Amino acid sequence: SGGAHLTMRKGTENVAKSDDIKIFPNYRGRRLGSLLLIYIERWAIENDIVKIYGDLEKVDRDHIHILKKFYKKHGFEIILFDKSTPGTTALGRIEKTIAKES
């Protein structure tokens, strides 16, 4: 019953997938999404993750413009699929290569 939800999975070859980031309506506009992405990047660095990615699902269609702006602001590449992209039901993907801190 908190304000946000995050699910991450560490995969093979030092890549991690964000399965779900959700900010509940009463908590939007409070920078929780930005804080979660900062946390994800720190977690990735600590766990030798070199790339993080996630799918943009069809349920995101009505607010895809907001998600594109949000993820771009945080340095993610946004890849939108066309309807003929084989093997996927997603609208697109977000991904970011993680830079190691020096």
C-alpha positions, 0 to 999 in steps of 0.5 A: 500500500505504498506509493510506488512499486518496482520489480527488477530481475538480474539476467545473464551477461550482467544485464537486468530487466525492469519488469515493472515500475508503477507510481500510484496515482495519489503519489505521482508528481513527487519525483518517486519515479526519478528516485526509483531510477536513481536507485536502479542505477546505483543497484546496477553499478553495485551488482556489475550490471552493464545494461538495464532495459524494460518493455513498454507494454500495450497498457502504456499506450495512452501515456506513452508520450509521458513515458518517452519524456520521462525515460529520455530525461534519465538517459534511456534510449527509447525504441518503439516497435512497429506493428510488424515486429515479430515475437513481441506484444510490447509497444517498445523498449527502454534501455540504458548502458550503465557507466561505471563510477570512477 
